[in-house]
Amino acid sequence: MALAHAILSVLINSPCSGYDLAKRFDQSVEGSVGFFWEASFQQIYRELNRLEEKGWLQAEKVLQENRPDKKIYSVTDSGKQQLCDWIVEAETATPLKNDLLVKLYAGYLVKRETIVSKLETHRREHHQRLAVYQEIEKKFFLKPQELPDDWKFKYVTLRCGIQSENAWLAWCDEMITFLSSPADTIDLKY
């Protein structure tokens, strides 16, 4: 997925400034797109300019007192059509890129305790992220079938995050047990 499509997806129902858009790509903001797509402020502003040049976004200048003027970006009909065309295109599964897995692949080179410690750290991080997702679910999605369509699709992405974190936690638990066991008693669950 291109950053352009992530930006169009965020702006389609809620026009905002570049600054506010960048905050929506921040994982510390509850319910943000940042949970599944990362982008820096610089990348976002550069892409906003490119999308405006293509005619997929339009910007309305808002005058402010004692502060620089700001632009409020909204999706044009052309941008909406581009987003719709992209949504219906076929996609392929994205290859997993994960530093931890690369380290584990060669983990036999260091003490097992080092690797187990890394797994325990990752387990804590995934547990914290799961707690955030579950809190979002409680706050905004108690009755998902009663939500308007745009919120139902936000719920779909949240559920993917919850399932993913649960899978990571189960895997971390299994591998911590596996690597903490004596070599002759190791039995993987498949």
Beta strands, then each sheet from edge to edge (+ up, - down):
strand 1: 16-17
strand 2: 57-62
strand 3: 70-75
sheet 1: 1+ 3- 2+
end
